[in-house]
Each structure stands twice: as structure tokens, then as C-alpha cells.
């Protein structure tokens, strides 16, 4: 990942065949150079990292949160639910100064439950000074003698301004992780919100304890039954819950990949993840190319970045073909730098974030997470290709240097002014490869620049595209999934900043507008005939206040593909 203030022997190929897919494996037999690479403990069916790593002795202890039974029920529960946790919505009074208790009483659903629970809701509102503001929550444990052992109220804001019930998902997930209930009921406030609430709740149950040891390690919640009231049961509800599960699986996979350290998530580990998806789901296949195959395709920019690492590059091409006719062909490209030292322009000093550069494969994590979601849903009418040029950016006698001139697979030459602007070099060859598939659109996702973090902070990803229709479709997908993107300019007037005096391009364009010149650099490797968008997700892929890896991007990309499948 480029900093925010930047001025700046061939492997043999073996083939393995399964009943569902075939794949090329350039490094399947390579030993791990350090903990975990050759023993990537990925089970695509359960996502449990239960294998013990022989090199380090670390036992993978991730326990995927489980919901044994997921159901939707019509009505509001009639205040008859008996179980461990009840989650209820509460609307804020329309006018300031109105009695909050009266506002609760005027909601039939809350009034009924308040009566059934012996006034527990009214008491909770008063003791917690609960106002019902959007996103707020109040909790109380009622004890074993109550029909409901724990109660949570989640504020929906004013009913006249109500737009989304998504806040119920994280609130419920927080309580489930804390209380470990066996039976949970969530009463929805109405509207088309089942999928969003269920998705956020299931995603919020994620727990990463892979690298903790001892008896005090937190265990994941194992819910026996999770019921949603307020939605008419039927195929629509079943479909919404199926989608929620598929999206949550994709988010968990993205978090698993982005959150694990670079001595476990190596380029080979990303390739094994793709193989696992292809091996589990019908319609999916994968090809993984090594150094020799990429050299045969003249991928000089990508291979230059990879040449300093002991871990060989793995160029991953995961693809899906539906059973019927495919009306659209879409490509997702993810930046796959499993670790970015900065190269000879070493990341150093306060703010360099070198210790976090395990997340520099956040784009790869997002596209593989999207693939996991799509694999679970098997959309009709759309062909999907997922491309990751996986490698490390390391320092060695073989590493590329500032001042080197590289030649990409489209023939363009690149002067390297800063080895820490490496992601765009790997993406350059990946985009050229992607366009050769003759797709209807290409979207790349990358933790590309620190400049984008400075510009948009940690809650927004940047979007660059010259295609208004593609921009609108991506924005709609992001909004529907609660992710934020802000469209940025592909400013033609900045293009001279990336022109080199001794080559076609230089890989950095100066301090000002660093994320824009990075996008302009990538634009040089797609032609105008193909709609293309670049998503810089450097900010929102990581949030230490929310547990580190966020899974950002996977939902937007999967939803975009689904939206195109229905056109």
C-alpha cells in the first residue's frame, strides 16, 4: 500500500482433478518457509481452522459461530416467546418532551410484551433513560425465573423517519456473544428488513480466537434456534434468510483472511482458499499460475514485485459458469499483497503501519469473500471471474529497486520511483489479463493508497470510474449492504503527473492527489471499450475498535454481481 505522503528458478506446474473442477497448481508441493504456509487449515464447508501447524505448534482455534435453526415467523410473537434472549425494536417519540413510557405504551407490540414481562420494558426504559434514538440499545438480564432470561431494546429512531432496521443485527450479535443464549427471538419493526437484520446479526457473531491459547479463550456462541417475528413466512422469507447466510459466510471468510498474519496467509494460502471454493461448489473452477506461466504472459510488473520474497507468486483465476445461458460476464480483481514491507522504500517510523500490512491483501479477501457468497447462491445468468495476483513485497538481493524500469503485459513500460507503490504494479498485469476475458465489466478492489485514508477516513472507500451506469450500480449495491463508497474524480488534468521522461509511465505521481493518480495509473491497463471501476478500500478494511478486519467490500461486490444477474 502506497503511503499517504508519497513523493515518490521457474516452478513446474502440476494438475489436480476433482469431480467438480480442475486446477493448475504451481506450488502445491512447496514446503512452508514459515508458520502455516503449506498447512493452510481451510475447511470450506465449516471455515474451522482446526489443524495444528507443524512448524509453529500453533493450534488454530477459530470456532465459527453456529445457528442450528434459522426461521421467520408471521406476527409479532404474541408475547408468548419463552427463551434466553428477546430483542425488540423501540421507536423514539416524535416530539421532544413527550413521555417515553407513553411512547412505548402506544406501540402495541411493546405494550403486549411489557405486560407479559411484568413491566420489564417500562422499567428498562426508565432505569437506562432509554430514548429510542437510532442505533441505541438498552439491556437487562431478567433471570432464570422469567420466561425471557435477557431483554434488549434497540432504538429505531423516530417512526416518521425510519429507514433501516440494520442496527438490530449488531445489537443482537453483541448480546449473543456475551450471553451465549441457546434460543433467541428478534421482533422486526416491519418493512423489508429481514435479510438485512439477519445478515448483520450472523456476520456480527464472528469470533477470531485462532491465535489465543489457554483455558480462558472465549468460545463462540452456539445458538440452537434463532427466530425472526414480523415477516410473513414463505419463499420470500426463506430466500432472504438464505441470502443472509450466504453473505455472512462471505464476510467471515474475508475477515479470516484479512485478520490472519502474513506467516499464515501467504500467496499459497490464498490459492488454497480459491481451490477450496472451487472444490466445494458446482460450476466453479480455478487455475493457479506460477512464475514461469506468468513470465510466459509477460507479466513483468507483477513478477518484479514478487521477486524479493521467498514465497513464490500465485496468480489465481477462480471462475464460475452458471448452468444456463450467461447474459453477463463480470470480473472481480483483488489486490493480493499478503505482506507489504515497502520494499527498498521500507515502511519505517511512526504511522508507517508496517505491522498492519497483513491487511494489504484486503482486496483479495473481499473478492474471495464475494466468491464465497456467490458460490452459496449460485446465481443464474451471470458468469463470474475472480482474479488475484498474489505475492509479497519484500527486501532481498533479488528484490526490485527504485529506478528500475518494468514492462507490463500490455507492453507499457513503468519507471519505479517508489517500491512502496507496488499494488498498482500487480494490478496492472491482473487488469490486462482480466480484459482479455472479454467481460462486460471489471471491478478491482484494493488497499491501494494511504492517501485515500487521509481523504476519506476509515468509514468510506473511494470509487473511480468513467462509467456512470457502473458507478450507479455499485453505489446501489453498497447502499443496500450498509457499506460506504464515495465517487472520486478520474482527473485527466493529473495524467501528466504519472508520465515518465524515460519510460511510458512512472508508478507514483507526487504528493498531491495520490489516490487519484494511482487510479489514473490503473486506467492505463484497461481499454475504453470495457466498463471499469477501481475501489480503494484501504480505510474501511481495518478497524481496531471493531476487532480489526471488517470484511468490507465483500458484500458490495457480491450484491453488484447479483444485481447484474437479474438484468
C-alpha positions in Angstrom: 0.0 0.0 0.0 1.4 3.3 -1.0 2.0 5.8 1.8 -0.2 8.8 2.1 2.6 11.3 1.7 4.4 9.5 -1.1 6.8 11.7 -3.2 7.9 9.3 -4.6 14.1 -20.9 -10.6 10.7 -21.3 -12.5 8.1 -23.6 -10.9 6.8 -26.7 -12.6 3.1 -27.0 -13.0 1.1 -29.9 -11.7 -2.6 -30.5 -12.4 -5.1 -31.9 -9.9 -8.6 -33.0 -10.9 -11.7 -33.4 -8.8 -15.2 -34.5 -9.6 -16.2 -30.8 -10.0 -13.3 -28.9 -11.2 -9.7 -29.0 -12.4 -7.0 -26.7 -11.3 -3.4 -25.9 -12.1 -1.1 -25.9 -9.0 2.4 -24.4 -9.5 3.4 -24.8 -5.8 1.2 -27.4 -4.2 4.2 -29.4 -3.1 6.3 -26.5 -1.8 7.2 -26.6 1.9 6.3 -23.7 4.2 9.0 -21.2 4.7 7.5 -20.2 8.0 4.4 -20.9 10.1 1.4 -22.0 8.2 2.0 -21.5 4.5 1.9 -25.2 3.5 -0.6 -26.2 6.1 -3.3 -23.6 5.4 -6.1 -25.1 7.5 -9.0 -24.1 5.5 -12.2 -26.1 5.5 -14.6 -24.6 3.0 -17.6 -26.3 4.5 -17.2 -25.1 8.0 -14.4 -22.5 7.9 -12.9 -24.0 11.0 -9.2 -23.5 11.4 -8.7 -26.7 13.4 -5.4 -28.0 12.0 -2.3 -27.8 14.2 0.5 -26.1 12.4 3.5 -28.4 12.5 6.1 -25.7 12.1 5.0 -23.4 14.9 2.9 -25.6 17.1 0.1 -23.2 17.0 -3.3 -24.8 17.2 -6.0 -23.0 15.1 -8.9 -22.4 17.4 -11.4 -20.4 15.4 -14.8 -21.7 16.1 -17.3 -20.5 13.6 -20.5 -19.2 15.4 -23.3 -21.6 14.6 -27.0 -21.2 14.4 -28.6 -24.6 14.1 -32.0 -23.4 13.1 -32.9 -20.1 11.4 -36.6 -19.3 10.9 -39.0 -16.4 10.2 -42.5 -16.3 11.7 -45.5 -14.2 10.9 -47.0 -11.9 13.5 -45.2 -10.3 16.4 -44.8 -13.3 18.6 -48.0 -12.5 20.6 -45.8 -12.0 23.6 -45.6 -15.8 24.0 -41.9 -16.4 23.3 -40.1 -18.3 26.0 -36.3 -18.5 25.8 -32.9 -17.0 26.5 -32.9 -13.7 24.6 -35.6 -11.4 23.2 -34.7 -8.4 21.0 -37.3 -5.7 20.5 -37.4 -2.5 18.4 -38.4 0.7 20.0 -39.2 4.0 18.2 -38.2 7.4 19.6 -41.1 9.8 20.4 -41.9 12.1 17.5 -41.7 15.3 19.7 -39.2 16.3 22.3 -40.6 16.3 25.8 -43.1 13.5 25.2 -43.2 10.9 27.9 -41.0 8.0 26.8 -43.1 5.5 28.7 -46.2 6.7 26.9 -44.4 6.3 23.6 -43.6 2.7 24.4 -47.1 2.0 25.6 -48.6 3.3 22.4 -46.7 0.7 20.4 -48.9 -2.4 20.6 -46.1 -4.8 20.3 -44.1 -3.3 23.1 -47.2 -2.9 25.3 -48.0 -6.6 24.9 -44.5 -7.7 25.7 -44.3 -5.2 28.6 -47.4 -6.8 30.1 -46.1 -10.3 29.6 -42.8 -9.5 31.2 -44.3 -7.8 34.2 -43.4 -4.3 33.2 -39.7 -5.1 32.5 -39.7 -2.9 29.3 -41.1 0.1 31.1 -38.6 -0.4 33.9 -35.7 -0.7 31.4 -36.7 2.5 29.6 -36.8 4.4 32.9 -33.7 3.0 34.6 -31.5 3.3 31.5 -33.0 6.6 30.4 -33.6 5.0 27.0 -34.8 7.4 24.4 -35.1 5.1 21.4 -32.6 7.0 19.3 -31.5 5.2 16.2 -28.7 2.7 17.0 -29.0 3.0 20.7 -29.6 -0.1 22.9 -30.6 -0.9 26.4 -30.2 -4.3 28.0 -31.3 -6.1 31.1 -31.0 -9.7 32.4 -34.3 -10.8 33.9 -33.1 -14.1 35.4 -34.0 -17.7 35.2 -37.4 -17.3 36.8 -38.6 -15.2 33.9 -40.0 -16.6 30.6 -37.4 -14.5 28.9 -34.0 -14.5 30.6 -32.5 -11.5 28.8 -34.1 -8.5 27.1 -32.7 -6.0 24.7 -34.3 -2.9 23.3 -32.8 -1.4 20.1 -33.7 2.2 19.1 -35.1 2.7 15.7 -35.3 6.5 15.8 -38.5 8.3 15.0 -41.1 6.2 13.2 -41.7 9.0 10.7 -38.0 9.0 9.8 -37.5 5.2 9.9 -35.3 3.9 7.1 -33.5 0.8 8.2 -33.5 -1.8 11.0 -29.9 -2.8 10.4 -29.0 -1.7 13.9 -30.8 -4.6 15.4 -28.3 -7.1 13.9 -25.1 -5.8 15.6 -27.0 -5.2 18.8 -28.3 -8.7 18.9 -25.0 -10.2 17.9 -23.3 -8.3 20.8 -25.7 -9.9 23.3 -25.5 -13.3 21.8 -21.7 -13.3 22.0 -21.8 -12.1 25.6 -24.7 -14.2 27.0 -24.3 -17.4 24.9 -28.1 -18.0 24.6 -29.5 -21.1 23.1 -32.8 -19.7 21.9 -33.2 -16.1 20.5 -36.1 -14.2 19.2 -35.9 -10.9 17.3 -39.1 -8.9 16.6 -38.7 -6.8 13.5 -40.2 -3.3 13.3 -41.8 -4.0 9.9 -40.9 -3.4 6.3 -38.5 -5.3 4.2 -35.7 -5.7 6.8 -35.5 -9.4 7.5 -32.5 -10.0 5.2 -30.5 -7.0 6.4 -31.0 -7.7 10.1 -30.3 -11.4 9.8 -27.2 -10.8 7.7 -25.7 -8.2 10.1 -26.5 -10.4 13.1 -24.9 -13.5 11.6 -21.9 -11.5 10.4 -21.6 -9.9 13.9 -21.3 -13.3 15.6 -17.8 -13.7 14.1 -15.1 -14.5 16.7 -11.4 -14.8 15.9 -9.6 -16.8 18.6 -7.2 -18.6 16.3 -4.0 -17.3 18.0 -5.0 -17.5 21.6 -4.2 -20.3 24.0 -5.2 -21.4 27.4 -8.4 -22.2 29.2 -9.6 -18.6 29.2 -10.1 -18.4 25.4 -13.5 -17.2 24.6 -15.8 -19.7 22.9 -18.2 -18.9 20.1 -21.9 -18.8 20.8 -23.8 -21.8 19.6 -27.5 -20.8 19.0 -29.9 -23.7 18.7 -32.8 -21.6 17.3 -32.9 -18.0 16.0 -36.5 -16.8 15.2 -37.5 -13.6 13.5 -41.0 -12.3 14.1 -42.8 -9.8 11.9 -42.3 -11.2 8.5 -44.8 -13.4 6.6 -43.3 -16.9 6.4 -42.9 -18.3 2.9 -40.5 -18.4 -0.1 -39.6 -14.7 0.2 -38.6 -15.1 3.8 -36.7 -18.3 3.1 -34.9 -16.6 0.3 -34.0 -13.6 2.5 -32.5 -15.9 5.1 -30.6 -18.0 2.6 -29.1 -14.8 1.2 -28.3 -13.6 4.7 -26.4 -16.8 5.5 -24.5 -16.7 2.2 -23.5 -13.0 2.7 -22.4 -13.7 6.3 -20.3 -16.6 5.1 -18.5 -14.4 2.6 -17.9 -11.7 5.2 -16.5 -14.3 7.6 -14.1 -15.7 5.0 -12.9 -12.1 4.2 -12.3 -11.5 7.9 -10.5 -14.8 8.3 -8.1 -13.9 5.5 -7.5 -10.2 6.3 -7.2 -10.8 10.0 -4.6 -13.6 9.9 -0.9 -12.7 9.9 1.3 -12.9 6.9 3.1 -16.0 8.1 -0.2 -17.9 7.7 -1.9 -16.1 4.8 0.8 -16.4 2.2 0.2 -16.3 -1.6 -0.1 -20.1 -1.4 -2.8 -19.8 1.3 -4.9 -17.5 -1.0 -4.5 -20.1 -3.8 -5.7 -22.9 -1.4 -8.7 -20.8 -0.4 -9.7 -20.5 -4.1 -9.2 -24.2 -4.6 -11.4 -24.9 -1.6 -14.3 -22.8 -3.1 -13.9 -24.5 -6.5 -13.8 -27.9 -4.9 -16.9 -27.4 -2.8 -19.3 -25.8 -5.2 -20.6 -26.8 -8.6 -19.9 -24.5 -11.5 -16.7 -23.2 -10.1 -13.1 -24.0 -11.3 -9.7 -22.5 -10.6 -6.4 -22.1 -12.4 -3.3 -21.0 -10.4 -0.3 -19.9 -12.4 3.3 -19.8 -11.1 6.3 -17.6 -12.0 7.0 -19.4 -15.3 3.5 -19.2 -16.6 3.2 -15.5 -15.7 6.6 -14.9 -17.4 5.2 -16.5 -20.5 2.4 -13.9 -20.4 4.9 -11.1 -20.0 3.7 -10.0 -16.5 6.8 -8.1 -15.8 5.2 -5.6 -13.4 3.7 -8.2 -11.2 6.7 -10.5 -11.2 9.0 -7.7 -10.3 7.1 -7.0 -7.1 7.2 -10.7 -6.2 10.8 -11.4 -6.9 12.1 -10.3 -3.5 10.2 -12.8 -1.5 11.0 -16.4 -0.6 7.3 -17.2 -1.2 6.6 -17.6 -4.9 3.8 -15.7 -6.6 0.5 -17.3 -7.2 -1.7 -15.8 -9.9 -5.2 -17.0 -9.1 -8.1 -17.2 -11.6 -11.3 -18.5 -10.0 -14.3 -18.7 -12.2 -18.0 -19.5 -12.1 -20.2 -20.5 -15.0 -24.0 -20.9 -14.4 -26.0 -23.9 -15.6 -27.9 -21.9 -18.1 -27.0 -19.1 -20.5 -24.8 -16.4 -19.1 -26.1 -13.0 -20.2 -23.3 -11.1 -18.4 -19.6 -11.8 -17.8 -18.1 -9.9 -14.9 -14.6 -9.8 -13.5 -13.6 -9.0 -9.9 -9.9 -8.3 -9.4 -8.4 -8.1 -5.9 -5.1 -6.8 -4.8 -3.3 -9.7 -3.1 -0.2 -8.4 -1.3 -0.1 -10.8 1.6 2.6 -8.5 3.2 4.0 -5.2 2.1 7.3 -4.2 3.7 7.5 -1.3 1.3 10.5 -2.9 -0.4 13.6 -0.8 -0.6 11.4 2.2 0.2 10.9 0.5 3.5 7.9 1.5 5.6 9.5 3.0 8.7 8.7 5.3 11.6 5.5 6.2 13.3 2.5 6.0 11.1 4.1 3.7 8.6 1.6 0.9 9.6 4.1 -1.8 8.6 2.8 -4.0 11.5 -0.6 -3.9 9.8 0.5 -4.7 6.3 -1.1 -8.2 6.6 -4.3 -6.4 5.5 -2.7 -5.3 2.2 -4.5 -8.3 0.7 -7.8 -6.8 1.7 -8.9 -6.5 -1.9 -8.1 -10.2 -2.4 -10.0 -11.0 0.8 -13.0 -9.0 -0.5 -13.2 -10.7 -3.9 -12.7 -14.2 -2.4 -15.4 -13.4 0.2 -17.7 -12.3 -2.6 -17.0 -15.5 -4.4 -17.9 -17.5 -1.3 -21.2 -15.7 -1.1 -22.0 -16.2 -4.8 -21.0 -19.8 -4.6 -23.6 -20.3 -1.9 -26.3 -18.6 -4.0 -25.4 -20.0 -7.5 -26.9 -17.0 -9.4 -28.2 -17.7 -12.9 -27.5 -15.6 -16.0 -24.0 -14.4 -15.0 -20.5 -15.7 -15.4 -18.0 -14.5 -12.8 -14.2 -14.4 -12.8 -12.2 -13.6 -9.7 -8.6 -12.6 -10.3 -5.8 -12.2 -7.7 -2.2 -11.6 -8.5 -0.9 -12.8 -5.1 2.6 -12.1 -3.8 4.7 -10.4 -1.1 6.7 -7.2 -1.4 9.9 -8.0 0.5 13.5 -6.9 0.6 16.3 -9.2 -0.6 19.2 -9.3 -3.1 16.6 -10.3 -5.7 14.1 -7.5 -4.9 13.2 -4.8 -7.4 14.7 -1.4 -6.8 13.8 2.3 -7.1 14.8 3.4 -10.6 14.1 0.0 -12.2 12.1 0.0 -15.4 9.5 -2.7 -15.8 7.4 -3.9 -18.7 3.8 -4.9 -18.1 1.9 -7.5 -20.1 0.3 -4.9 -22.4 3.7 -3.7 -23.4 3.8 -0.4 -21.4 7.0 0.4 -19.6 7.0 1.7 -16.0 9.7 3.6 -14.1 9.7 2.6 -10.5 10.1 5.7 -8.4 8.9 4.1 -5.2 8.8 0.4 -4.4 6.1 1.0 -1.8 3.7 1.8 -4.6 3.7 -1.9 -5.5 0.0 -2.8 -5.5 -0.7 -0.9 -8.7 2.1 -2.8 -10.4 0.5 -6.2 -9.6 -3.0 -4.9 -10.5 -1.6 -3.6 -13.9 -0.9 -7.1 -15.1 -4.1 -8.5 -13.4 -6.2 -6.0 -15.3 -4.7 -6.7 -18.6 -5.4 -10.4 -18.0 -8.9 -9.7 -16.9 -9.7 -7.7 -20.0 -8.5 -10.5 -22.2 -11.5 -12.4 -20.9 -13.7 -10.0 -22.9 -16.0 -9.2 -19.9 -19.0 -6.8 -19.7 -17.4 -5.0 -16.8 -14.3 -5.2 -14.5 -14.2 -4.0 -10.9 -11.0 -4.1 -8.9 -10.8 -3.7 -5.1 -7.5 -2.8 -3.4 -6.0 -1.4 -0.3 -4.1 0.8 -2.7 -3.2 4.1 -1.0 -2.7 5.8 2.3 -3.8 8.9 0.5 -7.4 7.5 0.3 -7.4 7.0 4.1 -6.4 10.6 4.5 -9.0 11.8 2.1 -12.0 9.7 3.2 -11.1 8.3 6.6 -11.9 4.8 7.8 -15.6 4.6 7.0 -15.6 5.2 3.3 -13.9 3.5 0.3 -13.1 5.5 -2.8 -14.6 4.8 -6.2 -13.1 5.8 -9.5 -14.8 5.0 -12.8 -15.6 6.8 -16.0 -18.9 4.8 -16.5 -21.9 6.4 -14.8 -24.0 3.3 -15.1 -21.4 1.1 -13.4 -21.0 3.8 -10.7 -24.7 3.9 -10.1 -24.9 0.1 -9.9 -22.0 -0.1 -7.4 -23.4 2.7 -5.3 -26.8 1.0 -5.1 -25.2 -2.3 -4.1 -23.1 -0.7 -1.4 -26.1 1.2 0.0 -28.2 -1.9 0.2 -25.4 -3.6 2.1 -24.6 -0.8 4.5 -21.1 -0.1 3.0 -20.0 3.4 2.1 -18.2 4.5 -1.1 -17.6 8.0 -2.4 -17.0 8.5 -6.1 -13.8 10.3 -6.8 -12.6 12.0 -10.0 -10.6 10.4 -12.7 -9.0 13.8 -13.3 -7.5 13.9 -16.8 -5.5 17.0 -15.9 -3.5 15.0 -13.4 -2.3 12.4 -16.0 1.0 14.3 -16.8 1.9 13.5 -13.1 2.4 9.8 -14.0 4.2 10.3 -17.2 7.9 9.4 -17.1 10.7 11.0 -19.0 12.5 7.7 -19.7 9.6 5.3 -19.8 5.9 5.3 -20.6 4.7 5.7 -17.0 6.1 6.2 -13.5 4.5 4.4 -10.6 3.8 7.4 -8.4 2.5 10.9 -9.3 3.6 13.0 -6.4 2.2 14.0 -3.0 -1.0 15.7 -4.1 -4.0 13.7 -5.2 -2.1 10.4 -4.6 -5.2 8.2 -4.7 -6.3 9.9 -7.9 -3.0 9.4 -9.7 -3.0 5.8 -8.6 -6.4 5.3 -10.2 -5.2 7.0 -13.3 -2.2 4.7 -13.4 -4.5 1.6 -13.3 -6.7 3.2 -16.1 -3.7 2.8 -18.4 -4.1 -1.0 -18.2 -7.8 -1.2 -19.3 -9.1 0.0 -22.6 -12.0 2.3 -23.1 -14.2 -0.5 -24.5 -14.6 -2.2 -21.1 -16.5 -0.5 -18.2 -14.1 -0.5 -15.3 -14.2 0.7 -11.7 -11.5 0.9 -9.1 -12.4 0.7 -5.4 -9.7 1.8 -3.0 -10.7 0.2 0.3 -7.6 1.0 2.3 -9.5 2.8 5.1 -12.5 0.6 5.9 -10.9 -2.9 5.7 -9.5 -2.5 9.2 -10.9 -1.0 12.3 -9.1 -1.9 15.6 -12.1 -0.6 17.6 -14.3 -3.2 16.0 -12.0 -6.1 16.2 -9.6 -5.4 13.3 -10.7 -7.0 10.0 -14.1 -5.7 9.0 -14.9 -7.8 5.9 -15.5 -4.6 4.0 -16.1 -4.8 0.3 -17.2 -8.5 0.0 -20.9 -7.7 0.4 -20.9 -4.8 -2.1 -19.1 -6.9 -4.8 -21.4 -9.9 -4.3 -24.5 -7.7 -4.4 -23.3 -5.9 -7.5 -22.9 -9.3 -9.3 -26.3 -10.4 -8.2 -27.9 -7.1 -9.4 -26.3 -7.6 -12.8 -27.5 -11.2 -13.0 -31.1 -10.1 -12.7 -30.8 -7.6 -15.6 
